[in-house]
């Protein structure tokens, strides 16, 4: 590159910097491509054949264009932190007004790095004359097709949510309903049987416990009565008790009345005088 070309590029860069120093996100006007250095090609709504190369928080023209140039790519583009590289310029039908590219570059905010649905495109200086990419498909056609596909998918999703499955026929519903009724009935019967069994068990347990308590109380009363009477419990002989009369001193005295006195000595002979 001649000294004249270098001077021209320097003057243009200085002028653009002076104009945009006090503003943010200003798209530089398109420039005549220069061999070996990068220039702005314009603001486009399409990337042509460019692919994403890298993302960087310092992205700007000074970062992206040299990256693409070092890889032998004649075209580069920026959108915020994203840097794209390719071999063809976007088709001229996608060229936008410079005001559409108004997003400040993360690495140098006076410059614009694309905008809403727009990309800032550069000629990297690999070659001056760069071919254009094929024109993109009609936006209306793509929009209508996307709308059709969206509506179709929404309709399908709605039908899938509302339409019953093929296996869920009315007869299946009836069978399910009858099965549920039978299951509920069986559950109720089983519950009643279990409750009855528990109640019966509790009743017999309490009854047995009560009988045991009565028997224990009866035994205690019998023991107390036997202790109070001073002897063994009465024998079961017709309800009458038979006691030995010889053990009763009172009874012995009564039986001795009118008989030979026990306090006399009958071993001696006694002369008794009787009236003739």
Secondary structure per residue as TSV (DSSP state, phi and psi in degrees):
chain	resnum	aa	ss	phi	psi
A	1	X	-	360.0	135.8
A	2	X	-	-76.5	164.8
A	3	X	H	-62.5	-33.3
A	4	X	H	-63.9	-42.4
A	5	X	H	-66.0	-41.0
A	6	X	H	-62.2	-42.0
A	7	X	H	-64.5	-40.3
A	8	X	H	-62.4	-45.6
A	9	X	H	-61.5	-41.8
A	10	X	H	-63.7	-41.8
A	11	X	H	-65.1	-43.5
A	12	X	H	-64.2	-40.9
A	13	X	H	-65.2	-41.3
A	14	X	H	-65.1	-40.3
A	15	X	H	-65.5	-43.3
A	16	X	H	-66.3	-37.7
A	17	X	H	-66.2	-39.4
A	18	X	H	-64.7	-39.2
A	19	X	H	-70.8	-37.7
A	20	X	H	-100.5	3.6
A	21	X	T	-62.0	-33.4
A	22	X	T	-95.9	8.9
A	23	X	S	-126.8	164.6
A	24	X	S	-120.5	136.8
A	25	X	S	65.8	46.9
A	26	X	B	-98.5	126.2
A	27	X	-	-77.0	123.3
A	28	X	-	-72.8	145.4
A	29	X	-	-66.9	155.0
A	30	X	-	-62.3	145.4
A	31	X	-	-125.4	160.7
A	32	X	-	-68.9	126.3
A	33	X	-	-58.2	144.3
A	34	X	B	-127.7	131.1
A	35	X	T	-62.8	128.5
A	36	X	T	88.3	-4.2
A	37	X	B	-139.5	161.4
A	38	X	-	-95.4	143.8
A	39	X	E	-137.2	155.2
A	40	X	E	-77.3	131.5
A	41	X	E	-98.7	-17.8
A	42	X	E	136.0	-179.0
A	43	X	E	-104.9	121.8
A	44	X	E	-126.6	153.1
A	45	X	S	-93.5	0.0
A	46	X	-	-134.4	155.7
A	47	X	-	-101.0	-1.3
A	48	X	T	63.5	-124.0
A	49	X	T	-103.0	13.4
A	50	X	-	-72.0	145.8
A	51	X	E	-123.0	155.6
A	52	X	E	-64.8	125.8
A	53	X	E	-99.4	-46.2
A	54	X	E	-165.9	169.5
A	55	X	E	-128.9	143.7
A	56	X	-	-152.4	140.7
A	57	X	T	-71.0	-12.7
A	58	X	T	-106.9	27.0
A	59	X	-	-64.5	139.2
A	60	X	S	-171.0	179.5
A	61	X	H	-57.4	-41.3
A	62	X	H	-67.5	-15.4
A	63	X	H	-98.2	-49.5
A	64	X	H	-72.7	-48.3
A	65	X	H	-59.9	-45.1
A	66	X	H	-63.2	-34.8
A	67	X	H	-60.4	-47.1
A	68	X	H	-67.9	-38.8
A	69	X	H	-62.4	-42.6
A	70	X	H	-63.5	-23.6
A	71	X	T	-95.8	7.8
A	72	X	T	77.0	17.6
A	73	X	-	-94.7	125.0
A	74	X	S	-78.3	-11.3
A	75	X	E	-129.6	140.9
A	76	X	E	-138.5	163.9
A	77	X	E	-153.8	151.2
A	78	X	E	-126.1	146.2
A	79	X	E	-146.3	103.4
A	80	X	T	52.9	-118.6
A	81	X	T	-84.6	-6.2
A	82	X	E	-90.5	138.3
A	83	X	E	-121.0	126.5
A	84	X	E	-114.7	146.3
A	85	X	E	-132.0	146.3
A	86	X	E	-161.5	-173.1
A	87	X	S	-112.5	-9.1
A	88	X	S	-133.0	145.6
A	89	X	B	-73.4	150.1
A	90	X	-	-60.2	154.3
A	91	X	-	-63.1	146.6
A	92	X	G	-63.3	-20.8
A	93	X	G	-69.3	-15.0
A	94	X	G	-99.4	6.9
A	95	X	E	-69.9	132.3
A	96	X	E	-112.7	169.0
A	97	X	-	-67.7	146.3
A	98	X	G	-59.5	-25.7
A	99	X	G	-68.4	-17.5
A	100	X	G	-72.5	-23.6
A	101	X	-	-96.7	100.3
A	102	X	-	-137.6	15.0
A	103	X	-	-87.0	123.3
A	104	X	B	-62.5	139.4
A	105	X	-	-69.8	136.8
A	106	X	S	-60.4	-33.2
A	107	X	S	-88.3	-18.0
A	108	X	-	-158.7	90.0
A	109	X	T	-66.6	-18.4
A	110	X	T	-62.8	-29.1
A	111	X	B	-85.2	156.4
A	112	X	B	-97.2	137.9
A	113	X	-	-120.5	76.5
A	114	X	-	76.8	-168.3
A	115	X	B	-165.1	-161.3
A	116	X	T	-70.3	106.1
A	117	X	T	70.1	26.1
A	118	X	B	-140.6	155.0
A	119	X	E	-131.6	140.6
A	120	X	E	-88.4	119.5
A	121	X	E	-107.4	142.7
A	122	X	E	-125.9	150.5
A	123	X	E	-94.5	117.9
A	124	X	-	-76.0	-11.7
A	125	X	S	93.6	3.7
A	126	X	S	-64.8	-40.6
A	127	X	-	-149.4	150.3
A	128	X	S	-77.9	-47.5
A	129	X	S	-94.1	117.7
A	130	X	-	-122.0	135.6
A	131	X	-	-71.3	156.4
A	132	X	B	-93.3	149.4
A	133	X	-	-76.9	163.7
A	134	X	-	-64.5	150.3
A	135	X	-	-64.8	141.7
A	136	X	-	-70.1	163.0
A	137	X	-	-62.9	154.7
A	138	X	-	-56.0	130.7
A	139	X	H	-64.7	-33.2
A	140	X	H	-66.7	-40.2
A	141	X	H	-65.1	-43.8
A	142	X	H	-66.6	-36.5
A	143	X	H	-65.7	-44.8
A	144	X	H	-65.4	-39.7
A	145	X	H	-66.3	-40.4
A	146	X	H	-66.3	-37.3
A	147	X	H	-65.3	-41.7
A	148	X	H	-63.3	-44.5
A	149	X	H	-65.5	-37.3
A	150	X	H	-64.7	-46.6
A	151	X	H	-63.5	-38.7
A	152	X	H	-64.1	-44.1
A	153	X	H	-65.1	-39.0
A	154	X	H	-64.9	-41.3
A	155	X	H	-63.4	-42.5
A	156	X	H	-63.1	-42.3
A	157	X	H	-64.0	-40.4
A	158	X	H	-63.6	-44.9
A	159	X	H	-62.9	-38.1
A	160	X	H	-66.3	-32.7
A	161	X	H	-77.5	-36.3
A	162	X	H	-93.5	-32.2
A	163	X	S	-75.0	134.9
A	164	X	-	-72.7	156.6
A	165	X	-	-66.8	154.6
A	166	X	T	-63.5	-30.8
A	167	X	T	-76.1	-14.9
A	168	X	-	-91.2	73.8
A	169	X	-	-84.6	166.4
A	170	X	H	-58.5	-38.1
A	171	X	H	-63.0	-38.5
A	172	X	H	-62.9	-38.9
A	173	X	H	-62.3	-42.3
A	174	X	H	-63.8	-43.6
A	175	X	H	-62.0	-41.5
A	176	X	H	-62.9	-41.4
A	177	X	H	-63.8	-45.0
A	178	X	H	-64.1	-39.7
A	179	X	H	-62.4	-39.9
A	180	X	H	-64.7	-40.9
A	181	X	H	-63.8	-45.9
A	182	X	H	-61.0	-43.7
A	183	X	H	-61.1	-41.2
A	184	X	H	-64.8	-43.3
A	185	X	H	-61.3	-46.7
A	186	X	H	-60.8	-41.5
A	187	X	H	-62.0	-39.9
A	188	X	H	-64.8	-44.9
A	189	X	H	-61.4	-46.8
A	190	X	H	-60.9	-40.8
A	191	X	H	-62.6	-41.7
A	192	X	H	-64.0	-43.9
A	193	X	H	-61.8	-44.9
A	194	X	H	-63.6	-42.5
A	195	X	H	-63.4	-41.0
A	196	X	H	-63.4	-44.1
A	197	X	H	-61.5	-41.8
A	198	X	H	-64.3	-41.3
A	199	X	H	-64.7	-43.4
A	200	X	H	-63.4	-43.5
A	201	X	H	-59.8	-43.7
A	202	X	H	-63.3	-39.2
A	203	X	H	-63.0	-50.7
A	204	X	H	-64.4	-35.4
A	205	X	H	-64.7	-46.2
A	206	X	H	-64.9	-37.3
A	207	X	H	-65.8	-45.1
A	208	X	H	-62.7	-40.6
A	209	X	H	-62.9	-39.8
A	210	X	H	-65.6	-42.5
A	211	X	H	-63.2	-41.3
A	212	X	H	-62.6	-39.5
A	213	X	H	-64.4	-40.2
A	214	X	H	-64.8	-43.3
A	215	X	H	-62.1	-41.4
A	216	X	H	-64.7	-39.7
A	217	X	H	-66.0	-38.1
A	218	X	H	-63.6	-42.9
A	219	X	H	-64.2	-40.3
A	220	X	H	-63.3	-42.6
A	221	X	H	-63.3	-40.9
A	222	X	H	-64.5	-40.7
A	223	X	H	-65.0	-39.7
A	224	X	H	-64.9	-44.1
A	225	X	H	-62.0	-41.4
A	226	X	H	-65.2	-38.2
A	227	X	H	-66.5	-40.0
A	228	X	H	-67.4	-40.2
A	229	X	H	-72.2	-12.3
A	230	X	T	78.1	15.3
A	231	X	S	-154.7	-164.4
A	232	X	-	-75.5	160.0
A	233	X	-	-62.1	149.6
A	234	X	-	-61.8	144.1
A	235	X	-	-75.1	149.9
A	236	X	-	-85.3	77.8
A	237	X	S	-123.8	76.2
A	238	X	T	68.9	19.3
A	239	X	T	80.4	3.4
A	240	X	-	-109.5	144.3
A	241	X	-	-102.3	134.3
A	242	X	-	-105.9	115.7
A	243	X	-	-111.4	148.1
A	244	X	-	-77.5	120.5
A	245	X	G	-70.9	-19.5
A	246	X	G	-70.0	-20.4
A	247	X	G	-80.9	-5.1
A	248	X	-	-104.8	107.4
A	249	X	H	-61.8	-34.2
A	250	X	H	-62.7	-43.8
A	251	X	H	-62.7	-38.2
A	252	X	H	-65.7	-39.4
A	253	X	H	-64.7	-40.2
A	254	X	H	-64.2	-39.8
A	255	X	H	-70.8	-20.7
A	256	X	H	-82.9	-16.2
A	257	X	T	-63.4	131.5
A	258	X	T	81.7	7.0
A	259	X	S	-115.6	-174.1
A	260	X	-	-62.3	133.3
A	261	X	-	-66.2	137.8
A	262	X	T	-81.4	-15.1
A	263	X	T	-94.6	8.3
A	264	X	S	-107.8	153.3
A	265	X	-	-95.7	108.9
A	266	X	T	-92.1	12.3
A	267	X	T	-83.2	-19.2
A	268	X	S	-97.6	146.7
A	269	X	-	-83.6	135.5
A	270	X	-	-120.2	130.6
A	271	X	-	-86.2	121.5
A	272	X	-	-113.7	138.9
A	273	X	-	-98.7	127.7
A	274	X	-	-120.9	148.6
A	275	X	-	-79.0	130.6
A	276	X	-	-72.3	360.0
